[in-house]
Structures are given as C-alpha cells and as structure tokens.
C-alpha cells in the first residue's frame, strides 16, 4: 500500500469523489493540526492520519493500520515474478517485487514435479550437444552407413564376376560388373576373396609386409549383401542412441579404436584368413553400452532388465560367431576394446548431482541452512576410468607389437580357436585357429590353374600367374575348409 501522499494544497482536493477519500473541511487550521481521511465505501482504504504543513500541504502519512497476516499463510512465489495488490489501478504506488523465497523441497505439496533422469542429463550437458539432442540431429552413424554401402558397390564393380570368372555361373548377371560370385564360393552374395584382399581386406601376412593400413581399411569392406545389411542395421540401432547421448566426437573415437582392436585380435589368431567387416566396431559399441550401464548405474531405470537384455544380445551374437566364415576373434577384440573405452569416455554425472538444484532448502526466508556438498562423480567411477584406461593402453600396445612382429597367438593358446569356430556334424573348422589346410596347385599353359583339396575337390583359378602367394593361400583355405 502507498506510504507517501503527493503534496498539494487542500483546496485542490475534490469535495466529493467516489474513488478518493474526502478530507474534512478545515480552512482555518493552524500548522500542526491533524486531519483524517476515511472512506466507508471502499474497504481497501483504511484510516490514514497526517499533519498539515505550513504550506497547507500534507506531510508524510503514516503507514495504514493493517491487520498482520501470519507468516505460514504466505504462498511461494516464483523468482522475478511480480505481485500486484488488489485493484492496483486505484493506487499510485508501483507494483511490489516478490520476495525470492526458496522453492519448496521435493515432496512438499505444491512443489513442481521432478524431471526425468534423461532430461536432467541433457540440461547438464555441453551446449552444443544440448542443441543436437533438442533437434534430434545425428550425422556420424548415417555417414558411416553411406560410406560402407558406397565401398561395397565399388568393390563389386572391381570384382567384375562375368569377366574375371568366365567359367563360373555368376548370380544376377543382369547387374553387369556388379554381379555376385556363385553361391558355392560366396553364400553372402558378394565378391571373391581375392577382390576383398586387393581392396584392403585384413590378412596377417599382408600386414607384416607394409600393409598396416589394412587394420583400418578392412572395417569399411563387407563380404556380401547379407553381411552388409546385418552390420548396418546394428549400427543404426546401437550407434544412434550413443551418438545422441555422448556426442559425435566420443562416438568417432570409440568406433575407430574398437574397429582397430578387433582387427588386431583377428590378425593374431586368424593368420591365414581374409577378414572384412564393421562387426568389430559394432561389437565395440555394444561393449561401450554395457560399460555405460554399469558405470552410470544410478542414471537409468529398469537397470536389471536392461542389463540382462544387453547380455543376452551379446551372447547370441557371439554364439553366431562360432560358425565358419564368421570372424569371432574380431568380435571379441572389438567388444573388449569398446567395454574398456566405455568406462573412460561414457561417464555421466551421478543422480544426486543432477538433482542438486532440487535439494531441500529452508521453507522460511529467515532460516539459513548450508546446502549439502555434492560430487559430480562417484569414487568408483574415477577408479574404473583410470584402471580401464591403463588396461586399454597396455593391451593395445602389446597387440600392436605382436602383430607387426609376426607372433602367432595360436601357439601360445592351443584352445583359443574354439572361440571362433566349433566343429559340428554340419561343418568343420579347418583353417581356423592355426590348423593347416593342404592344397595342390596346378598351372596350365593358357594362364589358368586349379587348386585341389585333399578330398579331391578342385577350384579353377583364372589369371593364375597374377595371383600372389597370399591370394592362393586364401583360395585354398576358402575352398578346402
């Protein structure tokens, strides 16, 4: 309510006004005389008292005698809001800013509902990633998919089945140079093994002879249409969520290091096999997702169900890798690399730190309570981060040295070949895990040749003089195992 009255002569006060108090007539009052202003029709205007100044004006009026309200009847007001008195237009006073009372703690009647965990984490993230998540924008995974599909088309063009293998029945010859190799040679609808090797496929002997770049190039190649579709679908399902949650930079680091980790393990155990595919990097994303769930346990809901679902998914994919023609060592290497990097790269703030703005505060403005100190990360998160980083650096360095020095890991681990292939009545595992496959090579004067297996099967090889020793070994392993 207003506590100051404007100075003006008494003669300027209207005698009767429905919206203003009527002053009693006192034309001959001396200085110091008291007057009163009352308005019985307006209950908001209570009795005011004041003294006449020597200049026949009103001096400062005293505060109205209003009834004090108990403090517990005060309502919480949002900061920066303005509270106006009833019918403020009747008064010449400015609006009164609201007191900046503390918001009620969670659980108090009238308190705002707590936001979800995911929303809180987005609020605490970097500004760039906040904008990306709000817009739903992601680009790394789609770019990887486009690159893999493009390179597969280029590989099929270079394969040129109708001209490179004129004595075999190519599949989908109407595609011209893009026609696929026969079912008996490549059941995945793809190119020949020697084409994959020329395009950058992984082979241990090629790495030791200046082909270190194959550790990266092999993750962009695929053995067939089915192989490509499965990997790209997995990338979209797993990778998009990780990119939205952790940003493009960390996803790129995880993807490439996981792919290289899978290539290193494959080169150590599958020395005579050509390996291609993005499955090592894909398993790295699965391993990082598992590490994310474990190290950020308090952030997620339905933790146990999510953990079991993820473990079952990983187990099923690893079990599928026990069949021939599938490089399960690459899967295991990528999975281990991604799991370790997940503890390093994918650490989120803890639940209590996310809710620090909603911590209990005094309900009354005159009370003072020091807010509790909250740590952004738990101690175990820091421990896991440091330990995982050290283990990753040690294993990665050791694998690099072993691959480039020609170490055959199968000699150090006689049972490890069972991690990639298990023999059943439906297939054998020759050529896997260091097992040697014997082939007889026959050359002809017309520039062709054949590769004969121990069971009597023979495979025709075009342009035999141009075939390298590594290519002949891959043909022998592929056809006779």
HUPE-V316718 format. One record per run of one state. SS is the DSSP state (A for helix, B for strand, O for the rest). FROM is the first residue (numbers start at 0). TO is the last residue. If there is no record, write none. Layout:
BEGIN
ss=SS from=FROM to=TO
ss=SS from=FROM to=TO
END
This chain:
BEGIN
ss=O from=0 to=8
ss=A from=9 to=11
ss=O from=12 to=20
ss=B from=21 to=22
ss=O from=23 to=32
ss=B from=33 to=37
ss=O from=38 to=46
ss=B from=47 to=51
ss=O from=52 to=56
ss=B from=57 to=57
ss=O from=58 to=69
ss=A from=70 to=72
ss=O from=73 to=80
ss=B from=81 to=82
ss=O from=83 to=86
ss=A from=87 to=89
ss=O from=90 to=94
ss=B from=95 to=96
ss=O from=97 to=115
ss=A from=116 to=123
ss=O from=124 to=125
ss=A from=126 to=134
ss=O from=135 to=138
ss=A from=139 to=158
ss=O from=159 to=159
ss=A from=160 to=163
ss=O from=164 to=169
ss=B from=170 to=170
ss=O from=171 to=171
ss=A from=172 to=177
ss=O from=178 to=178
ss=B from=179 to=179
ss=O from=180 to=191
ss=A from=192 to=198
ss=O from=199 to=200
ss=B from=201 to=201
ss=O from=202 to=202
ss=A from=203 to=207
ss=O from=208 to=212
ss=A from=213 to=219
ss=O from=220 to=223
ss=A from=224 to=245
ss=O from=246 to=246
ss=A from=247 to=268
ss=O from=269 to=273
ss=B from=274 to=274
ss=O from=275 to=277
ss=A from=278 to=294
ss=O from=295 to=301
ss=A from=302 to=319
ss=O from=320 to=326
ss=A from=327 to=344
ss=O from=345 to=349
ss=A from=350 to=353
ss=O from=354 to=354
ss=A from=355 to=357
ss=O from=358 to=377
ss=A from=378 to=403
ss=O from=404 to=407
ss=A from=408 to=411
ss=O from=412 to=414
ss=A from=415 to=418
ss=O from=419 to=422
ss=B from=423 to=423
ss=O from=424 to=425
ss=B from=426 to=426
ss=O from=427 to=437
ss=B from=438 to=442
ss=O from=443 to=447
ss=B from=448 to=452
ss=O from=453 to=456
ss=B from=457 to=460
ss=O from=461 to=462
ss=A from=463 to=465
ss=O from=466 to=467
ss=A from=468 to=479
ss=O from=480 to=480
END
